[in-house]
Amino acid sequence: MTSKDIARLFDAELHNVLADNLLRGLPELSGHGATTVTVKCRECILLCSNNYLGIADHPRLRAAAAAAAMDQGCSASASRLVSGNLDLYSKLESALAEFMGREAALVFSSGYAANTGVIQSVTRSGDVILSDELNHASIVDGCRLSAADTRVFRHNDVGDLERALMNCGGYSRRLIVVEGIYSLDGDCAPLGDITELADRHRCALMVDEAHAIGVLGDGGRGACDLYGVGDRVDIIMGTMGKALGSYGAFVAGSKKLKRFLVNEARPLIYTTGLPPAVLGASLAAVEFVRHEPWRRRETLEKAGYVRKALSALGLNVGASTTQIIPVIVGEASTALRFAELLLEEGVFVQPIRPPSVPAGRSRLRVTVNAEHTYEQLDAALAAFGKVWHALVQTVRACEAQWRSGR
């Protein structure tokens, strides 16, 4: 294949995604705060960040990051198994293990690295993974990288999961993987029922708590804690880059699990360690979350306020019960236009389109955090109402024109 062949391939693929309204780009942002962001020289209300507690720019985290950088520099300079395992790792992992109420925790460079690393490490040929159909791409890719077979069950359908389990008797080991909060739908896995199934069928259970850590459960320990099953889940994955306002991810479980992953998880073994500033900020965030429970309450209360108002406007918010609120509009072109018009009104929300969601389920993914004021939320809701009314009127006019021309 020549360079011209590669260029033609790129052109063809980009033409296809553009024609399907699926072309993606990187928005250039500045002045990024907890509740506002500057887009194209205009300050907008930010409603699509994962900074759920609003602490990413808090002075305490900034100071902790700066102090760690001044003390230990800007880079770990090597993988953790070589010379990059800074003493801050030990402090952070001890704090995370205590926070989660588990024997041990192991920090990874990202949630993607943690999920792919864990799943491909703990499963082998002759094993089977049972994965919810709406699991995050990092879980999907972890299943693909594993030598195990994968069975996908219908979203949050415990009956379908049980039927799949009953047909998996010939496998050496079985691993169920679900999310605590589903990142694009804002609903929770029925962890009580799933844990009962895992116990009854003697399966291992892994829960991705990326969007639940810091928000749900006692002290912000996540959905597993909320459902009272934390000590019955074998592997919990969480991130520091969302509610905790920093970067990186962790796996919480037994000491044996940690020792095993240090020796088997390729994304951990072959990745440079996190910078000191990130580790310092993450360590401060764990303590922060413990001592400011009002942020969790504010986040969920304000999300409930927005969800109710969007539903009253006639918008489809799915089965969301958390800080993530999908505004499901159907076609990718509609989601794109909706986001463009909202930006003109001073509200920044990104459209989510296939392959991130199924065809016909494109949406705006609205997220709320503790620092949003009700004045900001009311202004954003007014913009949603105005834009949605205009879009509906346009669709109706097009339908009338089409009918008259038949």
C-alpha positions in Angstrom: 0.0 0.0 0.0 1.4 3.4 -1.1 1.0 6.7 0.6 -1.5 7.6 -2.1 -3.5 4.5 -1.3 -3.6 5.5 2.4 -4.7 9.0 1.5 -7.5 7.7 -0.6 -8.6 5.4 2.2 -8.7 8.4 4.6 -10.6 10.5 2.1 -13.2 7.7 1.5 -13.7 7.1 5.2 -14.0 10.7 6.1 -16.5 11.3 3.3 -18.6 8.5 4.7 -18.7 9.7 8.2 -19.4 13.3 7.1 -22.3 12.1 4.9 -23.7 10.3 7.9 -23.3 13.3 10.2 -20.8 11.4 12.3 -17.6 13.4 11.6 -15.9 14.3 14.9 -13.6 17.2 15.8 -11.7 18.6 18.7 -13.4 21.7 20.1 -10.8 24.3 21.2 -11.7 25.5 24.7 -10.2 28.0 27.1 -11.2 29.6 30.5 -12.3 26.2 31.6 -14.0 26.3 35.1 -16.4 24.1 37.0 -19.5 25.7 35.4 -18.4 27.8 32.5 -16.1 27.5 29.5 -15.0 29.8 26.8 -15.8 28.6 23.3 -15.0 30.6 20.2 -14.3 33.7 22.4 -17.6 33.4 24.2 -18.2 32.3 27.8 -20.8 29.5 27.9 -22.5 27.5 30.6 -20.7 24.2 30.7 -23.1 21.2 30.9 -21.0 18.3 29.6 -18.1 18.0 32.0 -17.4 14.9 34.2 -16.2 17.2 37.0 -19.2 16.2 38.9 -18.3 17.6 42.3 -16.9 20.8 40.8 -13.4 20.4 42.4 -11.1 20.1 39.4 -10.0 23.7 39.7 -10.3 24.0 43.5 -7.4 25.8 45.2 -6.7 22.8 47.5 -6.1 20.5 44.5 -4.1 23.1 42.7 -1.9 23.6 45.7 -1.4 19.9 46.1 -0.5 19.4 42.4 1.9 22.4 42.5 3.6 21.2 45.7 4.1 17.7 44.3 5.6 19.1 41.1 8.0 21.4 42.9 9.1 18.5 45.1 9.5 15.7 42.5 9.4 17.4 39.1 7.1 17.1 36.1 7.4 13.4 35.1 7.8 9.9 36.6 10.3 9.4 33.7 9.7 5.6 33.5 7.2 2.9 34.0 6.3 1.9 37.5 8.2 -1.3 37.4 11.4 0.4 36.4 12.0 3.8 38.2 8.6 5.5 38.0 7.0 4.1 41.1 7.2 7.4 43.1 6.4 7.3 46.9 3.2 9.2 46.1 1.8 6.1 44.5 2.1 4.2 47.8 0.4 7.0 49.7 -2.4 7.3 47.1 -3.0 3.6 46.8 -3.2 3.2 50.6 -5.7 6.2 50.7 -7.8 4.7 47.9 -7.9 1.2 49.5 -9.1 2.7 52.8 -11.6 5.0 51.0 -13.1 2.0 49.2 -13.0 -0.3 52.2 -10.8 -2.9 50.3 -7.6 -4.7 51.1 -5.6 -2.9 48.3 -5.8 -0.5 45.3 -3.6 -0.3 42.2 -3.4 3.0 40.2 -3.4 2.9 36.4 -2.8 5.8 33.9 -6.5 5.9 32.8 -9.8 4.2 33.1 -9.3 2.8 29.6 -5.9 1.3 30.6 -7.4 -0.1 33.8 -10.4 -1.8 32.1 -8.4 -3.2 29.2 -5.6 -4.3 31.5 -7.7 -6.0 34.0 -10.1 -7.9 31.7 -7.4 -9.3 29.4 -5.3 -10.3 32.5 -7.9 -12.1 34.6 -9.5 -14.1 31.8 -8.0 -16.8 29.6 -8.9 -19.1 26.7 -11.6 -21.4 28.0 -13.2 -18.6 30.1 -16.2 -16.5 29.3 -17.0 -12.8 29.9 -20.6 -11.7 30.3 -20.9 -8.1 29.4 -23.8 -5.6 29.4 -24.6 -4.4 25.9 -24.1 -0.7 26.9 -20.7 -1.2 28.6 -18.1 1.4 27.9 -15.8 1.0 24.9 -12.9 0.3 27.2 -14.7 -2.8 28.6 -15.6 -3.8 25.0 -12.0 -3.5 24.0 -10.8 -5.4 27.1 -13.1 -8.3 26.0 -11.7 -8.1 22.5 -8.1 -8.3 23.8 -8.9 -11.2 26.0 -8.6 -14.8 24.7 -11.9 -15.6 26.5 -15.3 -15.8 24.8 -17.7 -12.9 25.3 -21.4 -13.1 25.7 -23.3 -9.8 25.6 -26.6 -9.6 27.6 -29.4 -7.0 27.2 -28.9 -3.8 29.2 -29.7 -4.2 32.9 -31.7 -7.3 32.0 -31.1 -9.7 34.9 -33.2 -12.4 33.3 -31.2 -12.3 30.1 -28.0 -12.4 32.1 -29.2 -15.5 34.0 -30.1 -17.2 30.8 -26.6 -16.5 29.5 -25.1 -17.9 32.7 -27.1 -21.1 32.4 -25.6 -21.7 29.0 -22.1 -21.1 30.1 -21.6 -24.3 32.2 -18.7 -25.6 30.1 -16.3 -22.7 30.7 -13.5 -22.8 33.3 -14.2 -19.4 34.7 -16.9 -16.8 34.2 -16.6 -13.0 34.7 -19.6 -10.6 34.7 -18.7 -7.0 33.9 -21.1 -4.1 34.4 -21.0 -0.4 35.1 -22.2 1.2 38.3 -23.5 4.3 36.4 -23.8 4.0 32.7 -21.8 6.8 31.2 -24.2 7.8 28.4 -27.5 6.9 29.9 -27.2 7.9 33.6 -28.9 4.8 34.9 -27.5 2.3 37.4 -26.9 -1.4 37.1 -29.2 -3.5 39.4 -26.2 -4.5 41.4 -28.1 -6.3 44.2 -29.7 -8.7 41.7 -26.5 -9.1 39.7 -24.5 -9.9 42.8 -27.0 -12.5 43.8 -26.6 -14.1 40.3 -22.8 -14.0 40.5 -22.9 -15.7 43.9 -25.4 -18.4 42.9 -23.6 -19.2 39.7 -20.1 -18.9 41.3 -18.9 -16.1 38.9 -16.5 -13.3 39.4 -17.9 -9.8 39.2 -16.3 -6.6 38.0 -18.0 -3.2 38.3 -16.8 -0.1 36.5 -17.5 2.7 39.0 -15.9 5.5 36.9 -19.0 7.7 37.0 -20.2 6.7 40.5 -17.1 7.2 42.6 -17.4 10.5 44.5 -21.2 10.8 43.8 -23.0 7.7 45.0 -22.9 5.7 48.2 -21.7 6.4 51.7 -18.8 8.8 51.5 -18.9 8.7 47.7 -17.7 5.1 47.5 -20.0 4.4 44.5 -22.9 2.3 43.4 -21.6 -0.9 44.9 -21.7 0.8 48.3 -25.1 2.3 47.6 -26.5 -1.1 46.9 -24.7 -2.6 49.9 -22.7 -5.1 47.8 -19.2 -3.6 47.9 -17.6 -6.4 49.8 -19.1 -9.0 47.4 -17.7 -7.5 44.3 -14.4 -9.0 43.2 -13.0 -6.1 41.2 -14.0 -2.4 41.3 -12.6 0.0 38.8 -12.7 3.8 39.6 -11.3 6.9 38.2 -9.7 10.1 39.5 -10.4 12.0 36.4 -14.1 12.6 36.9 -15.7 13.4 40.3 -12.3 13.4 42.0 -11.1 16.2 39.7 -7.7 14.9 38.8 -6.5 12.2 36.4 -5.8 8.4 36.3 -7.7 5.4 37.5 -7.5 2.6 40.1 -8.6 -0.9 40.7 -9.7 -1.9 44.2 -9.9 -5.5 45.5 -7.7 -8.0 47.3 -4.0 -7.9 47.9 -3.7 -11.0 45.6 -5.5 -9.2 42.8 -3.1 -6.3 43.1 0.0 -8.5 43.1 -1.4 -10.4 40.1 -2.1 -7.3 38.1 1.3 -5.8 38.8 2.7 -8.9 37.0 0.1 -9.3 34.3 -1.6 -6.1 33.3 0.2 -4.9 30.2 -1.1 -1.3 30.3 0.4 -0.9 33.7 3.7 -2.7 33.0 4.4 -0.8 29.7 3.2 2.7 30.5 5.2 5.6 32.1 4.0 6.4 35.6 1.7 9.4 36.3 3.3 12.8 36.9 3.9 13.8 40.5 1.4 16.7 40.1 -1.4 14.3 39.2 -0.6 12.0 42.1 -0.6 14.9 44.5 -3.9 16.2 43.3 -5.5 12.8 43.4 -4.3 12.3 47.0 -5.8 15.6 48.0 -9.0 14.8 46.2 -9.6 11.6 48.1 -9.5 13.5 51.4 -11.5 16.3 49.9 -14.4 14.0 49.0 -14.6 12.5 52.4 -15.0 15.9 54.2 -17.4 17.7 51.9 -20.5 15.4 51.6 -22.6 18.4 50.6 -21.2 18.3 47.1 -22.7 14.9 46.5 -26.1 16.1 47.7 -25.9 19.3 45.6 -24.9 17.4 42.5 -27.8 14.9 42.7 -30.4 17.5 43.7 -29.5 19.8 40.9 -29.4 16.9 38.4 -32.9 16.0 39.6 -34.1 19.6 39.0 -32.7 19.7 35.5 -34.0 16.2 34.6 -37.5 17.1 35.7 -37.4 20.4 33.8 -36.1 18.8 30.6 -38.8 16.1 30.8 -41.4 18.8 31.2 -40.2 20.4 28.0 -41.1 17.1 26.2 -37.6 15.9 25.9 -36.7 12.2 26.3 -34.3 11.8 29.3 -34.3 8.0 29.2 -34.0 6.1 32.5 -31.5 8.5 34.1 -31.5 8.7 37.9 -28.1 10.3 38.4 -26.0 13.4 37.4 -25.8 12.2 33.8 -28.9 13.1 31.8 -29.3 11.9 28.2 -31.4 14.1 26.0 -32.2 11.5 23.4 -33.3 13.0 20.0 -32.8 10.1 17.6 -30.9 11.1 14.5 -27.3 12.3 14.5 -28.2 15.3 12.3 -30.7 16.5 14.9 -28.2 16.1 17.8 -25.6 18.1 15.9 -28.0 20.9 15.1 -29.4 20.9 18.7 -25.8 21.4 20.0 -25.0 24.1 17.5 -28.1 26.1 18.3 -27.5 25.7 22.1 -24.0 27.1 21.6 -25.4 30.1 19.9 -27.5 30.6 23.1 -24.5 30.3 25.3 -24.8 26.7 26.4 -22.0 24.1 25.7 -23.2 20.5 25.4 -21.7 18.0 23.0 -23.7 15.6 20.7 -23.2 11.9 21.2 -23.6 9.9 18.1 -22.9 6.4 16.8 -20.8 4.4 17.3 -20.8 5.7 20.9 -24.6 5.0 21.0 -26.8 2.8 18.8 -28.2 4.2 15.6 -31.3 6.2 16.1 -30.4 7.0 19.7 -28.2 10.1 19.2 -28.3 12.5 22.1 -27.0 15.4 24.0 -25.3 14.2 27.2 -26.1 16.7 29.9 -24.2 16.7 33.2 -24.6 18.8 36.3 -22.2 19.4 39.1 -22.3 20.9 42.6 -21.0 24.3 41.6 -23.7 25.1 39.1 -26.0 27.8 40.4 -29.8 27.6 39.9 -29.6 30.8 37.9 -27.2 29.1 35.5 -29.4 26.0 35.3 -32.5 28.1 34.6 -30.7 30.0 31.9 -29.6 26.8 30.3 -33.1 25.3 30.5 -34.6 28.3 28.9 -32.1 27.8 26.0 -33.1 24.2 25.7 -36.8 25.1 25.6 -36.2 27.8 22.9 -34.0 25.6 20.7 -36.2 22.5 21.0 -39.3 24.4 20.1 -37.5 25.8 17.0 -36.3 22.3 16.0 -39.8 20.8 16.4 -41.3 23.6 14.3 -38.7 23.0 11.6 -39.4 19.3 11.5 -43.2 19.9 11.3 -42.7 22.4 8.5 -40.6 19.9 6.5 -43.2 17.1 7.1 -46.0 19.4 5.9 -44.0 20.4 2.8 -43.3 16.7 2.0 -46.9 15.8 2.4 -48.1 18.6 0.1 -45.6 17.6 -2.6 -46.7 14.0 -2.7 
